[in-house]
Amino acid sequence: MRLALIGIDHGHARAYQETLLSLGDRVEIVGLWGPRREGLVRATHPRLAGVPVYDTLDQLIDGARPQAVMSFLHNDESGPVLQTLARAGIHIWAEKPVARRAAELGPTREALNARGLVFATGYTHRFAPVHRQLKQWIDEGVLGPLTGATALKATSSVAARGPTSYLFDDEISGGGILHWLGCHWIDLFLHFFAQPVVAVTALTGNLSGEPIDVEDVAAVSLRFAGGALVSIHAGYLTPRGEAAGDSALRLYGRLGWAAWIVGSNTVEAFSTHASWAAGPTRRLTCDAPPAPGYAGVVGRRSIENFLAAAAGAEAPMFRIEEAMNVLAVVEAAYESARSGRVVEPDWRTNPSR
């Protein structure tokens, strides 16, 4: 697969280059482009030093002739660039959350769907062995109809990350912790529940004491169409540089529950389902062998799925509408925090599956 890299002056891009290099001859990096050329050159992996760097997006498309692109552009830059790529017939992987608002991806969605192109994004949780096991139990009815869930993501502080980072600039990023990390949980819950969110309430704040104009902590509640209630607490809350921080997930259904602490490959679960009668309480460790690159074997599998889907060999894990749905929920959370009201996400321009 001929693949180009875009906007790799991004915190995750170097690790993803390691992932791509680990795939051997399954992928050929044919070109680089980004709006900040000096940053792009500095961010290029030494093993990719000979890859051509293009001055413009059009030159990249015409000169490198990529079949697919991985984009790490800032949220405010993605919309028109991804639209151009899709209209050129190029499959797109774009780092989450892809854009500031769902509407910014509307033209890209139309172009992708009109040409039957594959879209993917960096919501790697879907590929984690524990989450795949949880999804299997949900689909098998082991937990029964889902009634609720809780998720926590507490990570390194604004001060540890650097308050001048574009992550904390609303004009560039469109938001704070919900855009950067809370979005992972929103995507995973949409995947697990397979229903739209019909109501959102949220509180957001800035407790860092740093001069930033986005939220650094958020508490969000979601109601799904089937009635289940979900809570998400996310924040730049730990004082040092613990990027992994404190992260956990619990799922509840009429027949049971499941719990997972991020950083472990072990999930605990209980079920009264007939198939678990011999052992209603279980502790399962999922195999996750080490691998180079972003998120190890989980990140590798996410990229393998994108490349295989682009080649027509696998079903894609994502559709662009799903990335837009995440943004619609985030937007509803911000509106709720501003207004103090319960807000229904706007699904009219980005319908769920």
ABEGO torsion letter per residue (X at the ends): XBBBBBGABBAAAAAAAAAAAAAEAABBBABBBBABAAAAAAABBAAAAABBBBABAAAAAAAAGBABBBBABBAAAAAAAAAAAAAAGBBBBBBOAGBABAAAAAAAAAAAAAAGBBBBBABAAAABAAAAAAAAAAAAGAAEBBABBBBBBBBBBAAAAEAABAAABAAAAGEBAAAAAAAAAAAAAAAAAGBBBABBBBBBBBAAGBBBABBABBBBBBBBAAGBBBBBBBBBABABABAAEBBBBBBBBAAEBBBBBBGBABBBBBBABAAAAABABBBBBBBBBBBBEBGEAAAAAAAAAAAAAAAGABBBABBAAAAAAAAAAAAAAAAAAAAGBBBBBBAAABBBX
